[in-house]
Amino acid sequence: MSSSTEHRSNSLGLLRDLRLRDATAIVAGTIIGSGIFLVPGNIANDLSSFSAVTLVWLTGGLLSLFGALALGEMGAAFPGAGGLYVYLREAYGRTIGFLYGWALLALIHSGSIATLAVAFRIYLAQILPLSATQQKLAGILCVLVLTGVNCLGVRSGKNVHNLLTVAKYMGIAIMLGLLFYGGHVHLLRASVWPKPGLGFSPASFGVALIAVLWAYEGWHVLSFVSGEFKNPQRDLPKGLFYGTLIVTVTYLLANVAYYSVLTNTQLQHTQRAAATAVSAATGGGSAAFISVLILVSIVGATNGMILTGPRVYYAMAEEGLFFAIFGKVSARFRAPVFAILVQGLWAAGLTLLGTFQELFTYVVFTGWIFYGLAVAGVIVLRVRQPGLERPFRAPGYPWLPALFALAALAITVSAVVSSPMHALYGIGLVLTGLPLYALFVARIRSKRANTSAGAAAE
């Protein structure tokens, strides 16, 4: 099935213009949004020592690497456009694959874009004096401008993304340089072990790990554009691994820098860890720098999401499981322009329908259900299709994919417990895709019946 998908992608004119450096930039630039600048304060409230904090960020990075390597195996085996949609379809059937693709457009991917846009307007308001209406317009404009950029083709989208990723990491490097220059080794040493009476709690570690895994979310989107790689079987697994590894190292270095400037108690009392740390290291005057850095980071992550998502709707339409117009590729720009526009307009609308926390909760709950299933699909397909050609095999099979799947289950259960109504709404929205699925399946069967009747008549 993968070979036919790849053939259709080529015949319709998707431009194979992505290389390993682009793959690495998509992963590294999409994962890092605002989390590493904000989440460390929450982690400090759960864990009382730097050693535990390091362990939880390292654990989150390793689990993400396990997931990335698992998707590397799937991507090398099924190198056409669509990514997780294709993997879920192959492992569990068309119904699950379609529900994921529908949920991606209706909530998961579009909601992620909307969540980033809401974060963008919040941080822009820290630099510019904007009214509530102006903030909302700024978030919508961010989505629409980047949507326009990606309508110009994958080359336009990737060039902007690569530029934003370089700018983001340059900003992070400057931030780390300021913190290490103004930091003190004795502060870091004093935080390594918990104070007497504040031992290690597995429950608190689990809560912190869930928050950390949220900060690592986004590595999977590279799989969506696998149909536009020059050499997907080689570059997709490597890009997933290198990009996730870069993010893991960046997160670890950032935490070392924070704890070189702030005590655990100081981190516990701030929701803006990066700004507080840089202010402590430089003596103030850093708020604007950190706000600009976070804005660049958010815009880069938003562009990565806008670039990748429409390729799933395109792949679904190719197979007759979505509206045909989503599978149309612009002859000029070699991109699924209609799919990109619909995603952008819907995501812009979602920015007006909920708060940052509400949007984030919807996305996390529904998304991690499918991430866990996709990675577990490696095990399913090893059993069901042992003869499938696998140019890349996930190391640590079956234990590492199983660990990731369990972590995804924990995140899903945590989201249900903490926000049951949001989880219920998310499930309901996913299930609204069932009538649509039945419609498209009926169309496919009708076409097959007509074709068979015509062949019999001849």
N, C-alpha and C positions, 0 to 999 in steps of 0.2 A: 504493500500500500504506500510505503514511503516513496518508492521510485515513481509511482504515478503522480503523487503530489508534487514531487520535484519537477517532473516533466511539465505539469500544468503551470507551475510557477514560471518556468522558463518561457513557455509559449506565450504567456500573457505579458511578458516583458518586465518582470521585476529585475531591477538592476543589481547584479552581483558586484558590489563595490566595497564590501566590508572586509577588513583584514584583522589580524591579531591585535594590533594596537587599538583599532576601533572597538573590538570586543572587550578588551581590558578597560578602555575608557567608559564604555557603556555600563559595565558592572560597577567599577569604582566610582563613577560619577553619579550613578543613579541611587546607590545605597545611601551615600552620605547626603542627608538633607539638613535637618536641624537637630537630630537626635544627640550627637556627640557633644553639642554645645549646651544641651539642656538636661539630658537624662542623668548625668553623673550625680546631681543633687539628690534625685530620687533613689539612686543606687546606694548612696551614702546613708540614707535613712534605713535601708534594709541591712546593710553590712557595715560593721564597725571597724574594719581594718583594711588597710591597703592590700594586704596579701589576699584577702577574700575578694576584694574588688577586682584585682588582677585575675584571679581564678575565674570569676564569673564572666568577665569580658573574653578571656581566653577560651572558656567553654563555649560561649556563644559563637565565637569565631570558628572554632573547630566544628561545631554542629553545622554552621553555615557552609563550611568547606565540604563537609560530608554530603550535604544536600547538593552543592554545586557539582561535586564529582559524580554524584548519581545522575544528575541531569546531563552531565557530559556524556555518560554512556548512552542515555536516551537520545541526545542530540546527534551523536555520531551514527546511531542506528537509524534514525529518522531525520535526515538533514533538510527536509523541506520546510516551508513557512508554517508557522502556527505554534511551535514549541509545546508548552504544557497541554494545550488542547489536543494535539496529535498524540502525545504520550498517554494521556488519560483515555483517549478513544481506543488506542491500541491495547491498553491494559485492561480496561473495564467495559468497553463498548461505546457505541455512539451516544447513548443517552447521557452518560456521565460527562463525556467530552463536550456535548452540546450545552449541558447545564453550566459547565465551567465557562465556556465561551460567552454564554448569555450573561452569567453573573459578572464576568469580566467587564463587559460593556455597561451593564445596568448599575453595577455597584463597585466591584473590587478595583479595577484599574481606573475607571472614571472617578471613583470616589477617592482613590489615592491622589490623582491629579488635583481634585477639588480640595483635599486636605492640605496639600502643599501650597495651593493658591491662597487658602485661608491663612496659613502660616506666613506666606509672603506679605500679605496685607498687614498682618499684625506687626511684623518687623519693619516694614516700610513706614508705618505710623510712628515708630520710634525715632526716625530720622526726619520725616516731613510732618508738618502739622496738618493732618487729614481728618475730615469729618467722617462719621460712620458711613455715609453714602459714598464718599470718595474712596474710602478703604475698600468697600465692596467692588466698586468700579475698577480699582487697581488690581484686585485679585482676578476679576474677569478678564481684564486687558492682558495680564500676564499669560493666561491660558490661551487667549485668542491669538496673540502675537506669535507665540511658540507654535501654535497650530498652523498658522500661516507659513512659518519657516519650514515646517515639515511637509507641507503640501507641495513645496518646491522639489521634493525628492529626497531619497535617502542620503545622497551626497551632501545636500544642504543641511539636513538634520544632523548628520554625523559631524560635519565640520563645526557647526555651532556647539554641539555637545563636547567635542574634543577641546575646543577653546575654553568653554566654561569649566571643564574638568581641570585643565591646566591652571586656570585662574583660581579655582577652588583650592587646589593643593598648594599653590604658591601662598595663598592667604593662610592656610593652615600651617605651613612651614614658618611663616613670619610669626604667627601666634605662638607656636611651639618655641621658636627662638627667643621671643620675649619672655616666656615663662621660664625656660631653662636658664636664661641669663639672670633673671631676677629671683630665681628660686633658691631654696636652701636645702642641702642634703639632710640636715638634721631634722627638718620637718618631715621629709619622706621616711627617714628611719623611725621617727617617733610614731608614725602611722602604720608601720608594717604589721605589727601584731595588735590584737584588740586589748583594750585596757582591762584590768582585773574586774571580773564580774560580767564582762560582755563577751561571752564565748561565741563559738560558731553555731548558727542555727540552720539546719537543713531546710526548714520551712521558709525562712527569710531568704536563703540562697535561691530557692526555687522561684520565689516572687521576683527577685532581682534578675534571675535568668530570663524570665518571660519578658521583662522590660528590655533587656539587652538584645534578645532575639528580635524584638520589634525594631530595634535600631539597626539591625543587620538586614532587614527585609529589603528586597529589590534585586537580588542577584539573579533571580529566575527570569527576569524580563529579556535577558539576552537571547534566550531560546526562541522568543517570538520571531526574531529577525533572521533565523538561521537560513532561510531561503534566499538571503541576500549576501551571504558570504561567498567569497571566491573559493575558499576551501573549508566548508563547515565541519567536515569530519576531523580535521586537524585543529582548526582555530577555535571552534566553539568550546571544547573541553578545556583547552589552554586558557582561553579568555575568562571562562568561569572561575578557574582556579587562581590565575594571576590577579584578577580583579578583586576577588574575595580575600585573597591573602594580603593585598595592599591595604584594604579597608581594615582588616584585623590588626595589622601592624600599626596603622594610623590610630586606631582606637586605643591600643595599648600605650602608645607614646603619649597620647593626649592625657590619659589618666595619670601616667607618671608625672607629666608636667603639672597637672592640677594639684596633685598631692605634694609637689615640691614647693607650692606657693600657699596652699590653704590646708588647714587641719580638717579632719573628718567632720568635726562639729561645725566649722564654717561652711563646708559643702552641704551639710544637712539643712542649713538655713537659707539656701539660695536655690531658686529655680532657673538661674541663669549662670551656670557654672563657669562657662568660658569668659563672660564679661566680668564676673566677680574676680576670677583668677587673674586676668590681665590687668584689671584695675589695681589689684593688690601688688602685682609685680612692677607696674610702671608708675604707680602713684596717682592713678586716675587719668581721665581724658581718653579712655579706650572704648567707651560705649559706642561711639560712631563706627569705629573700625570693626568691632565685633558684629554690629548690626549689618554693616555692608558685607562682611564675610558670610554671615548667615544668609543674607539675601542672594548672594552669588551661588551659594551652595544649594539653596532651595530652587532657584531658577534652573540650575544644572540638572537637579534630580527631576524636576518637572519636565524638562525637555526630553530626558531619557524615557520617561513614561509615555509622553506623547508620541515619540518616535516609534516605540516598539508595539504598543497595544493593537493598532489597526491591522497588523499583519495576522492576528488571530481571526478577526472577523472576515478578513480576506480569504484565509484558508477555509473557513467554514462555508463561505459562499461558493468557493470553487467546487466543493463537494456536494452542493445542493442543499446544505443544512442551514442556510441563511439567505437573506434577500440578495438576489443576484447582483444588484448595483454595488454591494459592498465588495464584490470581487472584480470590479472594473478598475483597470490600471490606466492612468493618464499616459497617453502616447508621448507627451512632451516631457513629463517629469518622472515617468516610470515609477509611480507610487499610487497606492489605493486612496486617491484624494477624497472620494466621498466618505469612506470609512474614517479617515482622519478628521474631516469636518464634523461628522456626526459625533464622534467621540469628544471633540473639542467643545462643541456647543452644549452637549449634555453635561460635561464636566464643569463648564462655566456656570450652568444652571444650578448644579449641585452645590456650588459655593454659597448659594443663597438659602439653602434648605436646612442647614444645620451648623452647629458649632464645631470647632476643631476636634474636641473630644468625641462628639457624637459621630462625626464622619470617620474618625480614626477607629472607633470601636466597631463600626459596621465593617470596615475594610479588613481589620485584623481577624475578626471571627470568621467571616466567609472565606477569606483568602487562605488562611492556614489549614482549613479543611482540605482544600485542593492541593496545597503544597505537600502535605503529608501523604495524600493519596498518590501524587505523581512520583515522589521518591520511593514509596513502597511499591510502585509499579515496576521498579527495577527488579525486585524480587519476584513479582507476579510473572513478568515476561521471561525471566530466567527459567522459571518452572514451565510455563506454557509454551514458550518458543525457544527451546534450547539451541536450535539450529540457526537462529537469527544471526546475521552477520553483525558483529560488534567491533568496529575498528578501535574503540576505546572501552575498557572495562573499569567500572568503579572499583577502586581498591577497598579492602576491608569488607568485601561482601561475605555474608549478608548483614554483619553486625553494624557497620556504620550507617547504611540506609535505614536499618531498623531503629537505631538510636535517634536519627532525625525524625522518623515517623512518630516515635513516642513523644519527642519534644513538641511536635506539631499538635499532637493530641492534647498535651498538657496546656498549650496556649489556647486551644479551642475550648477546653473545659473551663479554664480560668476566665475566659471572656464570657461564657455562659453564666458562671457563678456571679461575676461582678456586675454584668449588665444583661440580665435575662431577657428583658423586653427588646433591647437592641439585637440580641441574638435571634429572637423570634422573628423580628422584622427582616433580618438578613436571610433567614431560612425561607421566609415567605416570598421574598423577592426572587430568590433563586428558583423556587418552585413555580413561579409564574412563567418560567420558560417552558414548562411541560406542554401547554397547549400549542405554543409555537413549534416545538419539536414535533408534535404529532402532525401539524400542518405540513411541515417540510418533508417528513417521512412519507406522508400520503402523496405529496407531489412527486417524490422520487419513484414511488411504486407505480404511480399512474404513468409516468414517462416510460418506465421499464415495460409496463403492460402494453402501451401503445407501440413501443419499438418491437416487442415480441409479436404483436398482432400484425404489424406491417411486414415483418420478416416472414411470417406464416403465409400471408397473402401472396407474397412474391413466389 
